[in-house]
Amino acid sequence: MRLGSVADMIEFDFKQTVDRFFVREVPLHNFSKKGSYLILKIQKQDMSTSKLITVIASSAKCNTNEIGYAGLKDKSATTIQYISLPKMYEKELLKNLSTPRVQILESTYHKAPIKIGELKGNNFVIKLHNVSSKSAKEFEQKAQKVQTEGIANYYGYQRFGEDGKSYLQGKEIAQSGKRLKGEREKLLVASYQSYLFNKWLSYRVKISSTIANNSAQKASKILDFPLELIKELRKQPQFFKLFLGDVMMNYPYGKSFYANNLAKVSKSFQAQEVSPTGLLCGDTAQRAKSDARYLEEQFDDSELTSLKGDRRYAWIYPKAIRTKYDKTNHTLEVSFYLPKGSYATTLLEQIGGFSLR
């Protein structure tokens, strides 16, 4: 992961708890207020989304597969998200739901259930502790910079389990050739997918950093790339360099296409109109072509076919970043918006210049 040198580090203490970490889901569309599905805006504390679904199903006396949600939210946090379930379970749910860790904030109706991925993104509020005035100022400066320049869209450490090594089990399962059993095995294989993506992204960031911080001749020797290629890559104005055959997508959502005219595509990338994507290897995944495929191939696994493959934005742009510093308590409150699937901890790591794990 591209983190700063010791000199670039901004000191702060981060702890993910219900009183320091807040997430609010932003739905993909407005709900119709009419229909056969009950839509609940729910606040939960110290509870995973999977556990929430179990609690709701038990209270409503329905099956867990009848409950829809757009995405998973952190356990060690205060989060607000939307879920759906058939309208016929409304009375039973309201009668039986009693846990203090779950609160229904609003309810309405819609013609269809909520499906995985049906959200724009998430709003975060995070409280950092032991922040000096100097660090608060530096944090604000770097935070404003990343809104323009963007950040690498790494998967956060939460993706890889308590010991950070769940991807090893996922790799073993993925390469066994057997069908996946249950959600746990799916999560482990997804962790392996994410690990390969992060390794690819780290490699691409390293390439870009080497080009940015060295002469063309030296970068050519370090990377073992042809000098003419390095010279062409240096013409791109943005930090994260694009290669022929990169799979691009309109940003923050849209159709994919291959990067063929790099001069044209890099301008659109710098304007935040498009962004490159990385491979989540799996069944039917779209692969890069040409030079980009050469760089991607070493982080691919053709044996991983038990999960559907996909593409993930490699570069994203945090928005609406605001900071509020409390000099008396040396705390910094940071609020911001990220597109779906992105990790708040990844943003904090890239601003702070160190790993939170």
ChimeraX attribute file (.defattr): number of C-alpha atoms within 10 A of each C-alpha:
attribute: neighborCount
match mode: 1-to-1
recipient: residues
	/A:1	18
	/A:2	19
	/A:3	14
	/A:4	16
	/A:5	9
	/A:6	9
	/A:7	7
	/A:8	13
	/A:9	18
	/A:10	22
	/A:11	19
	/A:12	18
	/A:13	12
	/A:14	17
	/A:15	15
	/A:16	17
	/A:17	17
	/A:18	17
	/A:19	13
	/A:20	17
	/A:21	22
	/A:22	22
	/A:23	22
	/A:24	20
	/A:25	21
	/A:26	20
	/A:27	17
	/A:28	14
	/A:29	9
	/A:30	7
	/A:31	14
	/A:32	11
	/A:33	14
	/A:34	12
	/A:35	16
	/A:36	15
	/A:37	24
	/A:38	24
	/A:39	28
	/A:40	20
	/A:41	17
	/A:42	18
	/A:43	18
	/A:44	24
	/A:45	21
	/A:46	16
	/A:47	18
	/A:48	17
	/A:49	19
	/A:50	13
	/A:51	12
	/A:52	19
	/A:53	19
	/A:54	17
	/A:55	18
	/A:56	21
	/A:57	20
	/A:58	16
	/A:59	20
	/A:60	22
	/A:61	13
	/A:62	18
	/A:63	13
	/A:64	17
	/A:65	10
	/A:66	12
	/A:67	21
	/A:68	20
	/A:69	21
	/A:70	23
	/A:71	19
	/A:72	13
	/A:73	20
	/A:74	20
	/A:75	19
	/A:76	19
	/A:77	22
	/A:78	24
	/A:79	26
	/A:80	22
	/A:81	23
	/A:82	23
	/A:83	23
	/A:84	23
	/A:85	28
	/A:86	21
	/A:87	15
	/A:88	13
	/A:89	16
	/A:90	17
	/A:91	11
	/A:92	14
	/A:93	18
	/A:94	13
	/A:95	10
	/A:96	13
	/A:97	17
	/A:98	12
	/A:99	10
	/A:100	8
	/A:101	12
	/A:102	20
	/A:103	16
	/A:104	14
	/A:105	12
	/A:106	11
	/A:107	15
	/A:108	16
	/A:109	20
	/A:110	20
	/A:111	15
	/A:112	18
	/A:113	21
	/A:114	23
	/A:115	14
	/A:116	11
	/A:117	15
	/A:118	15
	/A:119	21
	/A:120	17
	/A:121	21
	/A:122	24
	/A:123	21
	/A:124	19
	/A:125	20
	/A:126	24
	/A:127	21
	/A:128	22
	/A:129	18
	/A:130	15
	/A:131	21
	/A:132	19
	/A:133	15
	/A:134	10
	/A:135	17
	/A:136	24
	/A:137	15
	/A:138	17
	/A:139	23
	/A:140	18
	/A:141	12
	/A:142	14
	/A:143	25
	/A:144	16
	/A:145	13
	/A:146	18
	/A:147	15
	/A:148	14
	/A:149	17
	/A:150	21
	/A:151	21
	/A:152	22
	/A:153	22
	/A:154	28
	/A:155	19
	/A:156	19
	/A:157	18
	/A:158	14
	/A:159	19
	/A:160	21
	/A:161	13
	/A:162	10
	/A:163	9
	/A:164	13
	/A:165	16
	/A:166	19
	/A:167	23
	/A:168	16
	/A:169	14
	/A:170	24
	/A:171	20
	/A:172	14
	/A:173	20
	/A:174	28
	/A:175	15
	/A:176	13
	/A:177	12
	/A:178	10
	/A:179	13
	/A:180	17
	/A:181	8
	/A:182	8
	/A:183	9
	/A:184	11
	/A:185	16
	/A:186	18
	/A:187	18
	/A:188	25
	/A:189	26
	/A:190	27
	/A:191	25
	/A:192	28
	/A:193	26
	/A:194	22
	/A:195	25
	/A:196	22
	/A:197	26
	/A:198	23
	/A:199	16
	/A:200	22
	/A:201	24
	/A:202	16
	/A:203	17
	/A:204	22
	/A:205	19
	/A:206	16
	/A:207	18
	/A:208	19
	/A:209	16
	/A:210	17
	/A:211	24
	/A:212	17
	/A:213	10
	/A:214	12
	/A:215	13
	/A:216	21
	/A:217	15
	/A:218	15
	/A:219	22
	/A:220	19
	/A:221	11
	/A:222	13
	/A:223	14
	/A:224	10
	/A:225	12
	/A:226	13
	/A:227	16
	/A:228	12
	/A:229	12
	/A:230	20
	/A:231	16
	/A:232	14
	/A:233	21
	/A:234	17
	/A:235	12
	/A:236	19
	/A:237	13
	/A:238	18
	/A:239	17
	/A:240	27
	/A:241	22
	/A:242	24
	/A:243	25
	/A:244	16
	/A:245	20
	/A:246	26
	/A:247	26
	/A:248	25
	/A:249	22
	/A:250	17
	/A:251	20
	/A:252	16
	/A:253	14
	/A:254	10
	/A:255	9
	/A:256	18
	/A:257	15
	/A:258	20
	/A:259	23
	/A:260	15
	/A:261	11
	/A:262	21
	/A:263	15
	/A:264	11
	/A:265	20
	/A:266	24
	/A:267	15
	/A:268	15
	/A:269	24
	/A:270	18
	/A:271	13
	/A:272	18
	/A:273	15
	/A:274	25
	/A:275	28
	/A:276	27
	/A:277	21
	/A:278	27
	/A:279	28
	/A:280	27
	/A:281	27
	/A:282	22
	/A:283	15
	/A:284	11
	/A:285	15
	/A:286	16
	/A:287	21
	/A:288	25
	/A:289	19
	/A:290	14
	/A:291	13
	/A:292	20
	/A:293	19
	/A:294	13
	/A:295	17
	/A:296	22
	/A:297	15
	/A:298	11
	/A:299	21
	/A:300	19
	/A:301	17
	/A:302	11
	/A:303	14
	/A:304	25
	/A:305	18
	/A:306	19
	/A:307	19
	/A:308	13
	/A:309	18
	/A:310	17
	/A:311	20
	/A:312	20
	/A:313	24
	/A:314	22
	/A:315	21
	/A:316	23
	/A:317	20
	/A:318	20
	/A:319	18
	/A:320	13
	/A:321	18
	/A:322	14
	/A:323	18
	/A:324	13
	/A:325	19
	/A:326	14
	/A:327	12
	/A:328	6
	/A:329	11
	/A:330	15
	/A:331	20
	/A:332	25
	/A:333	17
	/A:334	20
	/A:335	18
	/A:336	19
	/A:337	22
	/A:338	21
	/A:339	20
	/A:340	20
	/A:341	19
	/A:342	21
	/A:343	19
	/A:344	21
	/A:345	20
	/A:346	20
	/A:347	23
	/A:348	21
	/A:349	20
	/A:350	21
	/A:351	23
	/A:352	22
	/A:353	20
	/A:354	19
	/A:355	15
	/A:356	14
	/A:357	12
